[in-house]
Amino acid sequence: MMRRARIFSARELGAGEVAAWQSLRDGAQVYRSPFFAPGFIAAIGAVRPDVRVAMCETDGRPALGFAYHRRPGAFVRPIGAPWSDWQGPVMAPDIAFDPGDLLDVVGGDAIRYTGLADPFGRFQSGRLRSADSWFADLAGGAKAYRAALETQQKSNLANTRRVFRRAEREIGPVRFTMNDPDRGAFDQLMAWKRQRYAETGSYDILAVRWVEALMDRLWDQRDEQFGGVLSTVRFGDKIAGATFHLRDDAWWSAWIMGYDPQFHALGPGRILIDQFLQVADEHGVAALEFGPGGDEYKSKWCLHTLPVYEALWHGHGVAGRVRATARRGWHGVAKSLGPANRVLERARSRTDHICAAHANWIGASKGIASTVFGRRPKIVAEATS
């Protein structure tokens, strides 16, 4: 069990700490995700002053690294939440590890994961629910992968070719661009996402100041090994759809996707994915993540999944035990409510999502108020440096 760690801010990480972190990422496939990259820590740390990184050693070798947000009230959030599809520590497979000890080390009373990676099964007792996180494994080459899709998802590819021809016939030439430098297209994608939030009644986390700053920063890093990459598809001279990828070397995430609603019937989303796969080898892409949820469309493009978990852990201290006792009590009351419990759970999940999006209680309270009263608040300028 680990009782001590060296704690750094994101800006204090040196070459030695980065090398140790990278060595731990070699221990499991899921750790290759850009959400576990040192570049992701640096990008978040540049816009959030509450980022901390705990590094632990065993017998002089790296044993565990954990990047997180130190929040008010000793409630710990995984770095980048709620934008991080993958969360949790990177660790050696053979270390003695207790999740409660990790909280004690970082001085937290509780932590909630919404995208926990648990490749070595160390978080089993704290899991609340599980899901599949979808990805396309292109290590054998994108051409071979598309050949496998032709066998397993033949109708999907046939339908994609059909809407492609229809778009060219009705609108104009279909043009796909990888690493599109058009800032206007990037801004249009963000506008589509915010429009979608408004239409579905979802909380607009893109309006939070640190999130805006993060997106700008990743846009500026698009030509580096780590950063954001915009891919677009145009029908004639009109931008029909776009994806803002997060990438770390050969592992990419289809992070933020959107399309023009007027082209819905022409399938710009499926054309985007298909065109990306056709040029992936040219750009050295070994994997393309799609994340959890949306199983119906993701299963048509992904032949592989990794398990992802929602989990809640409490520290071993007095405050952590009090939180755990209170949660058990609330859980018992909620279960007794029967069907009404589903309504309460949705409200809890939505509130937690809003709280994770904000760096302070002022922003979180305004976000919750906007949800309750159906109006968008003026977003406060949360600290970004």
N, C-alpha and C positions, 0 to 999 in steps of 0.2 A: 504494500500500500504506500501511496505517496503522501507525504505530509508537508513537503516543501517544494517550492518552485521559484524560479526567477521570473519576475513580472516586468514586462516592458510596455511602454506605449508603442504605437505603430511606428513612430518616427525614431524610436531608439533601437529598432532592430538593425543589427549589423550583419556583415557578411557571414559571420560564424553562426548566428541564429538562423539566418535564411538557409544556410547549407544544412543545418540540423533538421529544420522543418522539411526541406526537400527530401532528405534521406528517409524520413518517416512516410512521406507520400508514396514511396516505392513499395510499401507494405501491402497495399490493397488497391484494386482497380478503381474503386470509387473515389479514392483520394486524388486521382488524376484530374478530376473535375476542376474547372477554373474557379469554382467557389472555395476550393481549398488551396488556391495558389497564393504565394506571397504577394503577388501583384494585386490580388483582391483585397488583402489586408491593407496594403499601402493605399489603395484607392479609397477605401472606406475611412481609413485613418486620416486622410487628407481633408475629409469633410465632416468628420465626427471626432470631437476631442475625447470621447469616452471609450475609445478602443483600447483594449489591453490584450497582451499576449502572454500566456503562461508557458514556460518551457521547463520540462522536468527531465532529469537524467537518472539512469540506473547503472551503477558500476562504470561510470564515466562515459556512457554512450547515450544518445538521445532516446528517450522513452515515450514522451508525449508532448504535443504542442496543442494549445487551445487558444483560439482568438474569440474575443467576446466583447460585449458592451457592459460596462459597470454602471448600473442604473440606480436611480434613487430608491431607497428602501431595500437595498441589498438584493434586488431581484435581477438576476443575470439574464442577458439576452445573447443568443449566438450572433456572431458578427454578420452584419448586413441584413438581419431580420427586419421586415418580412420579405426582403428581396432575394434572399439566399435560398436556392432550391435544395442545397445540401448544407448540413450543419453538423457540429460536433467536433470533438478532438481528433487529431491525427495521432496514431499511436503505434508502437511496436506490438506485434501480435503476442508476444510472450511475457508482457509485464503483468504484475499483480496490480489490479485496478479496481477501484470502487468509485462509482459516480458521485456518491456523497462526499468522498474524500476530495474529489476535484473541486467541489463547491467550497469546501472548507479552505482549500489552498488559495482560491481566488477571493475569499472573503464574501461569498454569497450565501443567501439563505435558500434560494430556490432558482430553478431555471426551467423554462419550457422550450422544447424543441418542436418545430413543425415540419422539419425535413431532416431528421436524424439519420446519419449513416452509422451503421453498427456492424461492420464486416466481421468482427470477432465475437459478437454476441455478448458484449459486456453490459448492455443496458436492458436486459430482458425484463426485469421486474418493474421497470419504470415505464414500459411501453403502454400507451393508451390505445393506439390503433395503428394499422399498417396500410401501405398502399404500394403499387408498382410505380417505379420511376422509369420512364421509357427512354431508350436510346438506340441509336443505330451504330453498330460496331463496324467500322469501315477499315479496320486494321488489315484485312485481306484485300483491300482495294474496293473503291466504290463501284467499279464495273461488275465485280463479282457479287457485290451486295445487291445491285439492281437486278442481276440475273436471278438471285434468290427471291427477290420480290416478285419477279415475273412468274415464278412458280407458286409462291404462297399468297400473293395478293394480285393476281392477274387482272381481276375486274377493276381494282382500284387504279392500276396503271392505265388500263384501257379507257376508263372514264377521264383520267387526267389528260390523255392524248385527245380525247373528244372535246373537252372544254378548251384545250389549247387551240385546236383548229377553229372552234367556234369564235373564240376571242379574236383570232386573226381575221376571220371572215367578217365579223360584225363591227369590230373596233379598229383594228390595224395590226401591224407587226408586233409580236410579243418579244420583248427584249429583257433578258435577265442580266443584272450587273452585280458581281461580287465585289465587295469593298467599294461601294458607291460613295464618292466624296461629296455628294450633293447634300448640303446641310438642310436645304429645304425639304428634302425627302425624309430626313431624320425627324425634323419638326412635325411633318405631316403624320408620321407614324405615332408620335407622342400625342398628337391631337386626336387621332383615331382611338387610341387607348383611353384617353380621358372622356371622349364622347361615349365610349362603351361603358365606362364606369357610371356615367350619368344615366344612361339608358337602363342599366340593370340595377341602379340604386346602390352600387358598390362604393366603398370609400375611395376617394381619389388620392391615392398615396403619391402620385406623381406631382401633386401640388405642394408636397412638403419640401421645404427649402433644401435640406441636405440631400434629398433624392434628386432634385433638379441639379444641384451642384455635382453629384456623382455622375449623372448621365452626361453632363457636359465634359467632365474629366475623362470618362471612358471614351467619349467621342474623339477627344483629342489624342487618345492613345491608340487609335485604330490601326496604325501602321507598325506598332511594336509587337513583340512576341506575346505580351499580355495586353488585352484591351478590348475595345468594342469594334465590331465589324458590321457594317450595314450592308445587307443584300436587298435588292429591289427587283420588282418585275413591273414593267410598263406595258400597257396596252396602247399601241400607237404612241402618242406623246403624253399620255396620262399615267401617273403613278397609280398602279392598281393594288399593290401590296408591298410590304416590307418586313424584314426581320432584323432586329438589332441583336447580333450574336455577342456573347461573352466568350473569349477564347484564351486558352493558355497553351501555347505551343500547338500540338496536334489535336487537343481535346477541345471541342467547341460546344457551346450551349445555345440552342435556339431560344434565347431568353425572352425577348419581347417581340411578339408577332401581331400584325394588324393588316387590315385591308380596307379599301374603299367600299362602303356598303352598297353603292350602286352597281358594283361588279360581283355581288355575291353569287349570282347564278353562274358566273363564268369561272368560279373556283380559283381565285388568285392565290389563296393559301396553299392549295395542293400543287399548283404550278410552281410556286416558290420553292417548295420542298423538292419537287422532282428536278427542277433546274439546278438546284444546289447540289444534289447528288450526282448530277451529270458532270460537274466540274470539280467535285471535291478532291479528286486525286491530284489535280493541278495545283491545289493549294495545301496539300499535305495534311488533309483532315483525316484523323484516325478514328474519331468518334464524334457523333452529334447527339447531344442530350436534348430531350424534350421535357423532362421533368414529370412529376406525378399529375394525375387528373387528366381529364379529356380523353379517356381511354378509347372512345369510339374512333376518333380520327387518328390518334397516335398509334394505335395498334395496326393501322393500315400501312404505316411507314416504318415501324420499329419491329425488329425481330428479336430484341433483347430487352430485358428489364433487370433492375436491381431493386431490392426492398428498401423502402424508406418508412420512417416511423414518426408519429407524434408521440412525445414522451414528456414526462414531468418528473423532476427530481428535486428533493429537498436536502439541505445540508444536515449534518449531524449535531449542530449546535442547538441551543434552546430555541432561537427564533425559527430555525428550520423545522424543528419538531412541532412547534406551535402551528406553523403554516400547514404541515402535513396533517395534524389533527383536525384543523379547521376544514381542510379540503375533504377529509373522510366524512366529516359530519355533514357538509354540504352535499356530498355525493349521495349519502344515504337519504337525505331529504328529497333531493331531485329524483331519485329512483322511485320514491313513493308517489310522485306526482303523475306517473304513467305517461300518456302521450304528451302532456304539457312539458315534460322534461326536454323533448326535442326542441321546443321553442326556446327554452332557457339555454340549451346548449348552443343553439345558433347565435343567440344574443351574446353569450360568453365568448364564443369563437370570434365574433365580429369585433367585440370590444377589445379582446386580446390583440387582434390584428392591428387595430388602430393604435393601441398603446405601444406595440412593437415598432410602429412606423415613426414614432416621435422620440426625440432626444430628451424631452423634459415633460413634466406633468402639465405644464401650461398648454403645450401643443396637443397633448393627448386629450385633455379635457375639452378643448375646442373641437377636436375631431369627433369626440363622442357626442358633444352637443349638436354638431351638424347632422349627425346620423339620427339622433332622437327627434330633433325638431324639423328635419328635412330642409335645412338651409346650409349653404356652404359658408363657413366662417372665414374671416380674414386670417390667413396663415401667418403665424408669428415668425419672426426671424430667429430661428433656432441657431445655436452656435455651430459654426462650420470650420472653425480653426482654433 
